[in-house]
Structures are given as structure tokens and as C-alpha cells.
Amino acid sequence: MSVKAFELLPAVERELLMGDKPRINIECIECCGKNIYIGTNDCFIHHFLLEEQCTAKGKLTFSAQKQLHKYLGLKKPVNELKAASALNRLIVLCDNTIMVVNMLNLEPIPSGAKIKGVVTFTMNENPVNGDPFCVEIGIISVKKRTIQIYMVFEDRVQIVKELSTPEQPSAISLDGYFLCLALTTQYIILNYNTGASQDLFPYDSEEKKPIVKRIGREEFLLAAPGGLGESVYTCICSHCVFVRAPVRWSENVIGAAVCFPYVVALDEGFVTVHSMLDQQLKQTLAFRDGHILQDFEGKMVLATTKAVYMLVPLPLERQIQDLLASHRVEEALVLAEGARRNIPKDKFQIMYRRILQQAGFIQFGQLQFLEAKEHFRKGHLDVRELISLCPLLLPATSTFTRCHPPLHEFADLNHLTQGDQEKILKCKRFLISYLNEIRSTEVANGYRDDVDTALLKLYAEANHESLLDLLVSENSCLLLDSAPWLEKHKKYFALGLLYHYNAQDDAALQLWVRIVNGELQDGTRTDLYDYVVDFLSFCSNQDLIWKYADWALKKNEKVAVQIFTRRPVDEEKAGKLNPDDVIKYLHKYSQAIILYLEHLVLERNIQKEKFHTHLAVLYLDSVLQLQSQSATPAEDLTCARAKLQNLLRQSSICRVQLLLGKIKDTGLHLECATLYGKLEEHDKALHILVHQLKDFQAAERYCLWTSEDRDSSYRQRLFHMLLAVYMDPAISSDAFRVLRLVPESWSIQLLGPFLSGAMRESMHSKRMTQIALGLARSENLIHKYEKLKCKGGPVLLSEKKGCQLCHNTFSEPEFVCYPNGIPVHTHCAAKRNRESPSKRHFTNTSNHT
């Protein structure tokens, strides 16, 4: 696709160059700074001073002023000109002879140094000799298949090297030690320092004019054969590696030059511009009778035989902006990337980020959201540029103003989508996604308030499920700007969360209470009442707790009591909510006070008599109330009595006498028996269980429960008491005492099982005792035998007798004698026992000393 990359402007007009001499033709051109030198076919060199001028409208023009001209006196065309500014010299090729002239007056140097027999030459712009006051040139000699390297000084020339080539060269370019040559049938790379050469690819120089140009360090531009009658250019480095993809150009190319990132080619009727980045044709300029195309220090010079023109590249930024204006995003980005090497890093970063941002908005306008997001991210877009497309999303306090010059042409989303509501929704969904993604990153640094407030508004407007997630997490939503928006969209629960986040819990609770009471309509949470209770249970503001607890308890005592039961324990330690105050407050709520006391007594296990007694009294009142109601379901009464009985059994600090006074004459015999047990009046308790309730299993459970964690004698005493009421031979093991308690009227047949068991136990006990006695007697007899064995006759010891372990004589009357009569030193025996206690040779360890 086309792009305007260059402008063609006249530089040296025909009249200024040749006046009224129609036969004069331009043969070669050289530029050095503002100086332009033109060689003509009549052996003249013309020197012009070229000035750049800018009109009031910003248009560039060139003005040439002729300085002088010089006739070389050879009556031959001037074939080539090369400027050596460091030497103030101009190297001229005319009539196969190189001569050196002064750049200012065009006079030959006094020494008259010349190089004869030259077909063409090139200057080494990457010299290897290191001398700043000389230049290197490579020439094609008239001698067949010969290349020569010369050093040109201010007043002399010196040959450095002469090389032969496989074929006659026709074009040459030089970089460092490397010569790139077009031979008769092929291109080669030749290292004139080592003589090594490398064939590149075939080319018929007789059929088409070869082009060999150095375009950069160790990089050459070559015209190569292509298919279908076309030519291609390719770039190759001095190591014979193709560094860029080839580009096709027209068949009859006369000249070529590089102005990065473009390759410019001249043919008989046109100037074509191809991109080196994507190998596409970008621009075509009509230019008839052209025969010279050269680039000098970034300047592109074109010439016909009569006049000189400048091919001026448009600034890359302008080219890129033109591409973006045509919505050719990829081309613009490729061109921008390619310009990196020619622009200072800091300036390029600023330019490239802006281009990415513009590209992002173009693709955003085309609803290509993934590509747009990537460009926004890489371009470090101030996301408020995107937010500002949606009116009223930015807070009223925001100081943001859009970038100038603008990054896009859209006034707002309505303008961008031309009022298409479906497209507007798509754009807003993308904006939600993008804002949510970048809100916690560096992209939002410095304006997090604007981002979060805008995101909240988008969520509320779209009824998005993430609205609540935003408000319960860390956020920077501005309350003054967000509250009216949430009210407008009837997001009252969310507004309450916003109030809570901004430490306005009272305002939040007022809203939520109104929603629960039906004054405001918001179906965000169907369990909002439970949420309020949960909120109050963790609220540290006691004034709010007392303010809203009454409302909650009136709604549901069972749920609302959690305001007090789910509080952190450390609050009580800090004296914030005293249980006594809570109990006093809950006194008018019968269900809630029971649940709260259960929490204190049963869950937290607080050992305070007043809590236990209060709970027991409330349980008793509940049971009595249920008893008095004839329509009470049996399971309700059973459950209520079970709670009372369980508390009476477990609690050890209740006021028993108080409870007993309330329970008497109520028909609650089991509870009464339990209380008698607490008073250690077990006979009364058992009498109630056996004679009044006739519940023998309950009587046995009573004995077990009462004797829990007590010694066995206490339990036996309880069961003996029970036996005083009725007989159960499987429980007690004191048969004699049981028989004394058994009524004389009981028959032997009734007592048979008990007596049989008692007899078996008695006989077993007697026989086990006899066995133990016999074993003890046997053990005593064994010990006596061992003692007798250890007794023996006297042991004789003298100074001549030696120790059997160390073989030294005894010097002291202390020794150890083993059972076999062998005496040893005491220390030797001790040492032997320590070293090998499991390998003693003596079976009896008894000794004499």
C-alpha cells in the first residue's frame, strides 16, 4: 500500500547549470555538506552552494548559488567525483585518469599526483589504516581482471595493493578490507588483506547493468536476477550472509540508493520506493530521463542530463501519522519499529509510546479489543484517556485533560459507535475488563481514585457481579462521587458497603435496615437480615450494637442473639461488653436470653453460679409452661426436660435448694431426684426413682452418674442403698452384706443365681490364694539352696600367689574370689566386668573378700 515517503524538489535548474548550451549533459554529481559538485560531458566541474529554505507555509525549497566552474582540459566527460572533506580535496575520474583537485578553487594539487588506467573507483567509508588525513580508494584498472587499492593523501597518492580477479570486474564497492565486485557473470566478496574470496550468486552484467553499493557497515546492496523478467535487490554482509529479504523492482533499474527504511530505485520513467521492513512498494514518483541516483550523507540526489533534484524524505513521524490516519496500523508500527536505529533512544521511546496509544484507539474504534489492549499496555496509556470516552465516569474532582495533540478523533463512545447501543455495550465491557486488569498495576499509579471510581460506575450501570468484590476489597472509590451514582442505579446494599469502607457504619446500617424493612428495593442479597446480624456481631462500636440490636431481636430472637454470642472473647476481657449487661438487656426477650445463657454456660463453660442458676430457672419455667398447655406436643416437652436434666447433672454450682423449692410438687420427679443427688441425699433420690417413678433403669443410671469420678467404695455404697429398695445380684460383690439385707421370706429358688455366682467367686478367690502361697514357699526354698551353695572353705592367699587376670602378686589383703576358688585383684575383676559383662566365664557372681 502506498505512503508518501519522499518529495521531489528541484535543486539546480537547467538555466543555472548550462545557460544556453543545449549540448551540455550532467555526467556525475558529488555532495559535501552544502557544496554540490557537478561533472559534465564537456570536461567541466561546476561548484554550487545549496541552501535549504522553509517557506511561511512550512514547505521546504532549495536555492543553488554557483560558486565557480573549472575546465579540466581533457575534452572528455567527467565520469566520477568523490569528496574527501578531511583533506579538502575532490577526487576526479576523467579520461580513465584519477586526479586530485582543491575543493574550494578546483585547482589540481601542486604535485600533480594522478592515477592512470582507471575504469571506475570507489571510496572506502570504513577505512582500515587509521590515518585521518588520507582516504582509501579501490579502483578497477584498465588492466584485465585487476583491482588496485590506493591511499590518497593531501598532496600524493600511494598504491597499497593489487589483486587479480577470476573475471573482468564492472562494478566495485569497498568496506574495510572487503571488496564487493560485480564480475562478468557473478558477484563476489573479496578480502584484499587475505586474498580470500567468496562467490555470491550469478549475474549477467552484459545483459543488465550491475548495481553494487555500500549501504552500511559491512553491508552491500546488490541488483540480482529475478524471475519473470524482473530484478530484485538484496542486502548482503561482508561475511556473505543475506541480511534482509529481497525486494522486487522493475527490470530496467539505472541506479539505487538506501534511505532507511527505504530502498529507492531509478528506472527510465519512475522513481520507486520499497520498504526494507516489509519489502512492499510504498511510493512511485514519475521522473523522466533520469540517469543518476545517489545518496550523500542522508541526502538523496536525482539528476537528468540537464538538471539536479533533491529527493527529500518526509519525517518518519509524519509518515507514521499518515499511515495511522489511513488506519494502516500494522504498517505504521512496522515503520516505527524500523526507525528505532535512526532516532535517539529517549526520543524514540516517547514517539513510539504515542504511536502505540494511537494504534490502540484505532483498533478500539474497530472493536478489535485484544489488539487495542496490547497496544495500550505497551504504550503505557494514561487509562483516563480511555475512561474519558464515557461521559461522567471520571470523578468531578479529577484534574485530567485529554492529551494534545489528541490521540484519537472520538468525542465519546456515542460518537465512536455512531449511536449503536450494542457496540457501546461491547466497548464498556472491554473497559470494565481493562480497568479491572490494570487497577492494581503501575499503569494506575497516581490516579487510582479515578480508575476505581470509574470502575464502580461501570459495574453499577451494568449490574455487574464484581461490584461487591470491588467494595469489600481495598479500593480508592471516591465516596462523594460514587454514592449518588449507586443511588441512581438503586444499588443500596453496595452503597452501604461503600459507607462501611469509608468508616461510616451507621449510614451503612441505616440503609440496610431500610432494605430489610422494605422501604428500599434492592434484591442484591436475599439474606440481608442475616448479613446485618453478622455485621453487628463483629462491630466494635458498642453504640451501634445497642442501637440496632433491639431492631434485630424483634425480627428474629434466635438469629439476632448471635450479635452477642459470636463476639470475640477478648472484648469481654477488655470490658467492652459485659455479660451481665447483655443479660439485663435481653431480659425481655425470652428466647434470646436462654440462647445467650446457653452460650455462656454450655459453650464457653463460664463457672459463675448466677449464670447456671438463671439458666436452670429459665429451663424450669419453660418446662412448667409447656406442662400447663394441654396442646403441647410430647416431643417439645421431652426436649425441654432433657435440657433441664442435662444442666442439672452437669452443673456443680447451681443453687440446688432454690431449684428444689421450685421443682417440688410439680411432678418433675426425675429432676427432683437429680437435685437430691446434688445434696448427697441419695436415699430420697432412689426412693423417688424406684417407688414413685418405678423406673429401675433410671435408678441404676443414677447410681452410675452420681458415682462417676468417685472411688469404688462410694459406688458400692450407692448400690447397697439401691439394694435396700430392690435386689439385683449382678451389681454388688459383697455377698454377705447382701444376704443380710435380703428379706427372709425370699425363696432359695429366687436367690439361686446370686448364690451360685457368689460361691464360684469365693472358691476361685480361695484357690488363687492357695496357689500364690505355694509359689511363695517354693521361691523361698530356692533362695535358701543358693545361699548354701555359696558357702565354702577358707581361701589361702600369700605374697607368692598371683592374680589370674594380670599375673601380678598380691600386695594388699584385698581380693575377689570366684566360685571356682581363683583369687584376682579387686580392680582386675571390676575392669573385666566392665569390658565384657556378657562374656563372663563364671556362672556364679558371688565372691569373698
PASE-749417 format. One record per residue (C-alpha): z, x, y; residue in three letters. Coordinates in pm, whole numbers, plus 50000, padded with zeros to 5 digits. Each point is the difference from the previous one (the first is absolute). Layout:
<sites>
ZXYALA;...
</sites>
This chain:
<sites>
500005000050000MET;499135012350347SER;502385013850257VAL;499325015550336LYS;501135035849948ALA;497795018750250PHE;498254994850330GLU;496765017950086LEU;500015013050358LEU;497415021450186PRO;501165035150089ALA;497045020950122VAL;497074980050127GLU;496405010749944ARG;499295005050370GLU;502995022750042LEU;498935021749708LEU;496245003950032MET;498984983550321GLY;496284993649990ASP;499245023149706LYS;499144976249716PRO;499415026849737ARG;503525013350002ILE;502024989249695ASN;503645004749909ILE;500435022549695GLU;503765005949977CYS;503274991750174ILE;503445016350027GLU;503174986750166CYS;503065019750106CYS;502584980750197GLY;498174984150292LYS;497065023849962ASN;496884988849823ILE;497185024149914TYR;496514988049911ILE;497335021249839GLY;496404988950052THR;496645007049844ASN;498865020850299ASP;502635026849935CYS;502434987950268PHE;503754994949982ILE;501344973550239HIS;503684999150097HIS;501564967150114PHE;503534990150097LEU;500824966349845LEU;502674978750167GLU;501594968949852GLU;500604971750245GLN;501644966049964CYS;498814970650205THR;502254974350165ALA;499414977149702LYS;501185027249761GLY;496555009049872LYS;499315036449914LEU;496975018150149THR;498735035950002PHE;498685019550295SER;498075032549943ALA;499605027050263GLN;497525027849934LYS;501495034650045GLN;497035022449921LEU;497275006949751HIS;498815032349843LYS;496675010449853TYR;500365022949699LEU;496505014250032GLY;498994995749635LEU;497664970350045LYS;501534984249692LYS;502264969749961PRO;503735005650016VAL;501014990349645ASN;503825000850004GLU;502895005150241LEU;503645007449913LYS;502775005450256ALA;502725026449950ALA;502374989850276SER;502565026949916ALA;497355026450073LEU;498364980650285ASN;496785003849806ARG;497184977549884LEU;498275009149675ILE;496304991350015VAL;497384998449722LEU;496465002750123CYS;496905013749827ASP;502055009749689ASN;502235021350220THR;503674995150089ILE;500975011950346MET;503284997550187VAL;500104988050363VAL;502714993650257ASN;501154963750003MET;500204998550379LEU;496815017150121ASN;498034999049673LEU;499175036950038GLU;499665021249683PRO;502945023549934ILE;499455035150138PRO;499915015949654SER;497094977949908GLY;501434994949650ALA;497754978649781LYS;499554988949638ILE;496404997149888LYS;498454982649707GLY;502204968850015VAL;498824966349872VAL;503174980750093THR;503695007650046PHE;503444983650002THR;503345009150154MET;503175003849795ASN;502564976750160GLU;502595012049751ASN;499705037850046PRO;501655024249760VAL;500095032350201ASN;502854989550229GLY;498495015850314ASP;500014973950281PRO;497385019250198PHE;497194997649753CYS;498234972449811VAL;498554999449651GLU;496544986449932ILE;498034995049683GLY;496225002450015ILE;497054992749773ILE;497795030450023SER;496224999949997VAL;500415023349707LYS;499624979049690LYS;503154986449842ARG;502285018950238THR;503154989550184ILE;501725022550254GLN;503464998450161ILE;500385014250352TYR;502855005950242MET;499034992850362VAL;502085017850264PHE;499824997550377GLU;497515028350026ASP;498735006149648ARG;499244985949657VAL;500985014649663GLN;498824991449651ILE;502804994049751VAL;498344988549681LYS;496624993749848GLU;499594978149694LEU;497104988449789SER;499534964549877THR;498294986249690PRO;497484981050215GLU;498855000050359GLN;502674982850216PRO;498954974750261SER;503334988050147ALA;503385017250039ILE;503594992150098SER;503015023349999LEU;503764995149960ASP;502245029949941GLY;498505020449717TYR;498004970349872PHE;496334994250066LEU;498494966149921CYS;496255004449953LEU;497064977149944ALA;497555018949781LEU;496544989049902THR;501174978149712THR;503774997450025GLN;503185003950202TYR;502455028249923ILE;503355013250120ILE;500105037950042LEU;503055021850066ASN;498645029050201TYR;503205020049948ASN;499884999649618THR;496364991249948GLY;500944970949771ALA;497814968950024SER;500104964849864GLN;497114975949960ASP;500674965650145LEU;497124975949931PHE;496205000850014PRO;498084991550317TYR;496325003450087ASP;500005015350349SER;496224998550021GLU;499984962449953GLU;502914992150234LYS;501725020150268LYS;503355012849874PRO;503144994750209ILE;502915024249974VAL;502864996250252LYS;503565012150011ARG;502184970150089ILE;503455014649953GLY;501995027749847ARG;498405008049662GLU;497984967650013GLU;496234995750031PHE;497674970550051LEU;496875000549785LEU;496954977849971ALA;499484992849633ALA;497304981349810PRO;500684963349925GLY;498374972949795GLY;497304975650111LEU;498565024050257GLY;503315002550193GLU;502055029850101SER;503755002849983VAL;502445022350178TYR;502915015049818THR;502895022050104CYS;500925030149791ILE;502685026150046CYS;499605037549964SER;501434997349647HIS;497054978249898CYS;502024968149975VAL;498554967550134PHE;502744988750235VAL;498524966950121ARG;497944972449850ALA;496285002850088PRO;498384976750251VAL;496404988049989ARG;497925004350309TRP;496324996250083SER;497325021649839GLU;498725018550307ASN;503225013550148VAL;499365026950263ILE;503565009650087GLY;503594991149922ALA;503435005550151ALA;503594989649935VAL;502364983650246CYS;502934990049784PHE;500154975149842PRO;496254995450038TYR;496865017849885VAL;497144995950248VAL;496395004449884ALA;496815001850205LEU;496604989349868ASP;496684992950172GLU;501034967150158GLY;503764994749964PHE;503455015050011VAL;502124987249710THR;503795001949978VAL;501744999549661HIS;503745000249932SER;501365028949796MET;502864977349897LEU;498144971949826ASP;496425014050001GLN;498694969050177GLN;497434998250280LEU;501894991350317LYS;497515002950285GLN;496285004550062THR;498585011350336LEU;496314999850087ALA;498915034950109PHE;496315008450001ARG;498555035249994ASP;503355015749930GLY;499945034449843HIS;503385016350076ILE;503484988349898LEU;502885024350049GLN;503764998150034ASP;501825023950233PHE;503795000150016GLU;500134962549936GLY;496974992050215LYS;496944984649838MET;496715010350169VAL;496664983449935LEU;496685011250138ALA;496394989850004THR;497435025650097THR;500464989850364LYS;503604989550065ALA;503595004949887VAL;502484972249914TYR;503714998949911MET;501144979249708LEU;503504990650115VAL;502474987549739PRO;502004969850106LEU;503775005149975PRO;501174992849647LEU;502554975550130GLU;497254979950164ARG;497955000649681GLN;502994988649800ILE;500754972250250GLN;496394988549979ASP;500294998449622LEU;503254980850022LEU;498454976250251ALA;497334993249737SER;502764994849739HIS;498735030049802ARG;503515010749908VAL;499295023349710GLU;497355019350192GLU;502335003550296ALA;502795013349781LEU;497685024449822VAL;498765012850335LEU;503555003250131ALA;501085019349690GLU;497025022850037GLY;500915007350360ALA;503375014449900ARG;498755035949989ARG;498634998950356ASN;502974984250177ILE;503465015350067PRO;502534987049750LYS;502274981750246ASP;497104983350178LYS;498384990749671PHE;503204983949868GLN;500254977750308ILE;496324990849984MET;499964994149626TYR;503074977950002ARG;498474977950265ARG;496754997849802ILE;501944989949689LEU;501834973450198GLN;496754986250138GLN;498485000349650ALA;503054981249873GLY;499584972450258PHE;496294996949922ILE;500754995349631GLN;502934977350081PHE;497544978350196GLY;497774999649690GLN;503054989649788LEU;499785032549804GLN;503755003149997PHE;500515027949745LEU;497655023350186GLU;501504989850334ALA;503535007249880LYS;499015034649878GLU;498415008350337HIS;503014986650189PHE;502305021149785ARG;497995032250033LYS;499454993950371GLY;503754995050070HIS;499254967250174LEU;502624986250234ASP;500434968549796VAL;500684980150315ARG;496265002350069GLU;499564978749689LEU;502954977150074ILE;498674993050349SER;497024981849846LEU;502434971649920CYS;501294984350323PRO;503794997750040LEU;500795022149698LEU;501205028850215LEU;503434994550159PRO;500104989950364ALA;501935032150072THR;497325022549847SER;498505025650237THR;496835004349794PHE;496595000350164THR;496745003749816ARG;498305033749978CYS;497455008750271HIS;497175003249940PRO;500474971949748PRO;499785006249627LEU;498174967349939HIS;498264971450170GLU;502234971549882PHE;502204979950234ALA;501974984849712ASP;499604987249644LEU;498374968250120ASN;497325020350176HIS;499625023349700LEU;499504971549751THR;498224976650244GLN;502644973749929GLY;499605000249620ASP;503514990049884GLN;499495012849647GLU;499105034550134LYS;502984998950236ILE;502304993649705LEU;498455029249810LYS;500535022850299CYS;503624989150034LYS;500645005349629ARG;498655035350037PHE;502165005550307LEU;503094988549807ILE;499195023849717SER;499325029350234TYR;503094994850216LEU;502224996849695ASN;498535032149864GLU;500445021350311ILE;503204985850151ARG;502205026149830SER;497655029450055THR;499325024150283GLU;497224977250121VAL;502584975650141ALA;502235026450158ASN;500874991650357GLY;498974963549986TYR;501704986349692ARG;501274970350208ASP;496434989250074ASP;498905004049637VAL;502914981249842ASP;499934972050257THR;496274995249947ALA;500465000249623LEU;502774973850024LEU;497734977450205LYS;497145003649754LEU;502324992549708TYR;501404969050170ALA;496574987350099GLU;498615004949647ALA;503154986649828ASN;500075033449818HIS;502595006149731GLU;500765034950135SER;501514986350321LEU;503464998649845LEU;499605034849846ASP;499265013750345LEU;503074983850155LEU;502495010149730VAL;498865036350008SER;500205025350281GLU;497724988250280ASN;499375002850372SER;498994964150077CYS;500824991150359LEU;502284969650007LEU;498964986250339LEU;496325000549905ASP;500364990149634SER;502464971050024ALA;497704976150194PRO;497165008249760TRP;502124991749694LEU;501184967750163GLU;496394991050082LYS;499045003449631HIS;503254983049882LYS;501275030849817LYS;503644992050070TYR;501455017449697PHE;498055031750090ALA;501254996650356LEU;503544999449867GLY;499325032549813LEU;498695015050322LEU;503174989350183TYR;502105015149721HIS;498075033050018TYR;500745000850372ASN;503754994249938ALA;499914963550117GLN;501484984449687ASP;501364969350176ASP;496534990650123ALA;498615005849650ALA;502644977649839LEU;499454972450254GLN;496314999249910LEU;500635000049627TRP;502644972550026VAL;497574978450192ARG;497375005449729ILE;502474990249724VAL;501084969550199ASN;496364989350035GLY;499845004450376GLU;497255026549965LEU;497224999849745GLN;499425033049816ASP;499385001049627GLY;500105037849969THR;503134998649782ARG;501024969949799THR;503345016949925ASP;500835006750363LEU;503514985149968TYR;500805024849722ASP;498495027750215TYR;502294990950294VAL;503045000649773VAL;498965033649863ASP;499415012650355PHE;503514988950106LEU;501575015749692SER;498815034150122PHE;500464993550371CYS;502585022450166SER;500464977650304ASN;503074978449924GLN;499324976750290ASP;496644990749849LEU;501594995249656ILE;502594975250129TRP;497364983350222LYS;497554992149721TYR;502264998349692ALA;501074964250075ASP;496324989150019TRP;499245017349673ALA;503074985849819LEU;499154964850104LYS;496555004949847LYS;501155014049667ASN;503525012749932GLU;499085016849674LYS;497275021250162VAL;501625004950340ALA;503195014849857VAL;497905030749918GLN;500285008750369ILE;503555010749914PHE;499745009649634THR;497075024350034ARG;501435020450284ARG;500555037649965PRO;503515008649880VAL;500505025750274ASP;499944972250261GLU;503334987249872GLU;501445034950004LYS;498895003650361ALA;501664967050085GLY;496794982850105LYS;500274969449774LEU;503464993049866ASN;500084978449682PRO;502934980450140ASP;497904990350302ASP;497104990249777VAL;502264978549777ILE;501454983150304LYS;496474993450132TYR;498764986649663LEU;502964976849950HIS;497954969550094LYS;497235008649753TYR;501414992249656SER;497215015249795GLN;499545030750217ALA;503685009450002ILE;500184998549621ILE;496915022449971LEU;501435024550253TYR;503375001949820LEU;498185005049670GLU;498185029150166HIS;503285015650110LEU;501974993949681VAL;497495001349718LEU;497255022850133GLU;501825023950228ARG;503244997349802ASN;502195000250308ILE;503644998649888GLN;501564977850263LYS;502314971949889GLU;498944975850273LYS;496305002749904PHE;500714994549631HIS;502404971350059THR;497704983750254HIS;497075001249758LEU;502144986249716ALA;501194971350219VAL;496414992150100LEU;498935000749635TYR;502904976849910LEU;499144976050282ASP;496394999449883SER;501064991949643VAL;502384972850111LEU;497324984950220GLN;497524999349713LEU;502664984649774GLN;500594972350244SER;496344990350002GLN;499064978449708SER;496295007750025ALA;500435037849984THR;497785016149734PRO;502035016049724ALA;498235033650032GLU;500955002250371ASP;503664994949923LEU;499855024549710THR;498395026350222CYS;502584995150275ALA;502935002849758ARG;498465031149842ALA;499935017150341LYS;503644990750061LEU;501115011249655GLN;498105032850028ASN;501605007850336LEU;503494991249873LEU;499585023049702ARG;498535029550193GLN;502064999450317SER;503395016149984SER;501044994250360ILE;499614962550049CYS;503064980350110ARG;500694984849659VAL;502894977550098GLN;497934984750280LEU;497124993249768LEU;502234987549724LEU;501594975050235GLY;496534986850089LYS;498734998549639ILE;503014982249841LYS;499414964049919ASP;496215003550057THR;499005000449635GLY;498755036150023LEU;502035011449700HIS;497965031149921LEU;500285012750357GLU;503714992149999CYS;500455019749676ALA;498185029550159THR;502384999750296LEU;503044998749767TYR;498555030549831GLY;499905017950339LYS;503724992150031LEU;500665013849645GLU;501124965149892GLU;497915001649684HIS;501974974249803ASP;499144973750261LYS;496365010350004ALA;499704999149620LEU;501814967049984HIS;497404985050240ILE;497085014449802LEU;501254989349657VAL;501864967650062HIS;498284985750306GLN;496425012749968LEU;500185005549623LYS;497495028150058ASP;501055026149746PHE;497105023350077GLN;500954999350367ALA;503555009249896ALA;498785029949804GLU;497715010850290ARG;502974996850228TYR;501985024449786CYS;497115024549995LEU;499324997150373TRP;503645002850100THR;500585030449779SER;496875018150117GLU;500785035650111ASP;503554996449857ARG;501535016949695ASP;499864984949650SER;503644989749998SER;499364978050301TYR;497084983549824ARG;502104995249682GLN;502704983650202ARG;497454975750148LEU;498694990549660PHE;503514996149868HIS;500514975650282MET;496844982349894LEU;501294998949640LEU;503034982550129ALA;497564972150083VAL;497705002149700TYR;499345023549709MET;496975023549963ASP;500555026849729PRO;496915020350099ALA;501395010850331ILE;503495015449955SER;500915028649761SER;503854995350009ASP;500284978849686ALA;503824999749986PHE;500294986350350ARG;497254974849938VAL;501794987049688LEU;503164995250199ARG;498064978350244LEU;498164979849738VAL;501564965849946PRO;501714996849661GLU;498054968649928SER;496675019549976TRP;498745002149641SER;499215032149809ILE;496374988749967GLN;499694998750380LEU;501615034450039LEU;498075015549708GLY;497245017950192PRO;502465014250249PHE;502425012149730LEU;497195015649794SER;498765019650298GLY;503505010550097ALA;500725012349642MET;496785019849981ARG;500735016750331GLU;503575008149895SER;498935015049662MET;497245020350163HIS;502395013950256SER;502545009449727LYS;497425017949782ARG;498535019550292MET;503495011750090THR;500595011949641GLN;496715019349998ILE;500845016950330ALA;503425009949864LEU;498485015549684GLY;497465020050199LEU;502745013650225ALA;502025011449700ARG;496975017849849SER;499285018250327GLU;503595011750021ASN;499875014049645LEU;496805019650082ILE;501655016050301HIS;502985010649795LYS;497715016649743TYR;498135019350268GLU;503265012350145LYS;501165013149660LEU;496715018649949LYS;500435018750323CYS;503325014249896LYS;499765035149823GLY;501785033649946GLY;500625027850259PRO;497155019450164VAL;500415037750005LEU;498855019250311LEU;500125037650066SER;498495024950248GLU;497535011149735LYS;498684965149933LYS;496854991250200GLY;498474968350144CYS;497214986749781GLN;497934990350307LEU;500185030750230CYS;501315024849733HIS;502605014250240ASN;503675003549902THR;502704977050130PHE;502055014250291SER;501994968250068GLU;501864976649759PRO;497764970850100GLU;497194988849771PHE;498194970849848VAL;499964995149625CYS;497304979349839TYR;500814978749691PRO;498555026849771ASN;502695024550125GLY;497785021550220ILE;501715010050330PRO;497915004850321VAL;500795006650365HIS;500744969050199THR;497315008050254HIS;497445006749727CYS;500724966449841ALA;499704982350335ALA;496725017750076LYS;498584991249658ARG;500924963750042ASN;498314998750342ARG;496805016749884GLU;499384980449682SER;502244969949975PRO;497644983249754SER;499605030249770LYS;503585008449903ARG;500475015149656HIS;503394984949947PHE;500524963949908THR;503604997850119ASN;500755008350362THR;503805001949951SER;501435034850076ASN;503155019750022HIS;501025022450286THR;
</sites>
